[in-house]
Amino acid sequence: MEHQFKKNVLLFKYEDLRRRNGEVYTPHLMGMANLRKSEQFKKGVVFADSMSESDVKRILEEVFPLLRNRR
């Protein structure tokens, strides 16, 4: 029996992240709160234990069309 679970997913765009000395930093609380109010945040995305990498990629591309035709 396949175990399915739901996750909240936040998509970071390149410009959402700060870079300094080879390190990558996520936004502070206010920035994260704004992202959660945007189309970059989706609640309850369904995944399964048995999903392959390509299955996960397909799901994320469906939820976030911006990811289509990306590496």
N, C-alpha and C positions, 0 to 999 in steps of 0.2 A: 504494500500500500504506500502510495506516494505521500510524503508529508509536505503540505503547502503552508506557507507563512506569508504574512504581510509585513512590509517595511516601508517606512517613510523615507523618501529619497530626495536629496538636495543636490542639484547639478551645479557645480562651480564652473563658470566660464573663466577663460584666461585672465580677463580683466578684473575678476572678483578677488584674485589672490595677489598678495604682495610677495616680492622676492627680494632677499637681501643676503649677501655673502653665501650664495649657493643654497640657501634655505627657502622654503615656501611657507608662507603664513596665511591662515584663513582669516576672514574678517572678524572684527571684535563683535560684541553682543549686538550693538545697534545694526551693524551691517548684516549679521546673520538674521536678525529679526526682519529686516527689509527683504532679504532673499526668500525667507519663508512665506512672505506675502506675495511673491511673484510666481510667474509660470515656471520658475526653476525648482519649485518644491511640489512634490506630489505625495499625497498620503495613501497608504494602503496598497502599494504596488505588490502584486502577488508573485512570489518566487516559489520554487520547489527544490527539495534536497537533490533530486535527480537531474536538475538542469545542467546542461553543458555550458561552456563559455559562450558558444554561439547562441544558445537559447536565451541566456541572460542579456547578451548584446541585442538580440531581437526585441526583447521586452523593453529594454531601456530606449531603443530607437522608436518604439511605438509610443511610449510615454513622453519622450523628449524628441520630437521630430528634428530638432537642431543637430542631433547626433548622426543623422543619416548621412551616408557618404563621407564619413570621417574615418580616420585611421582606426 
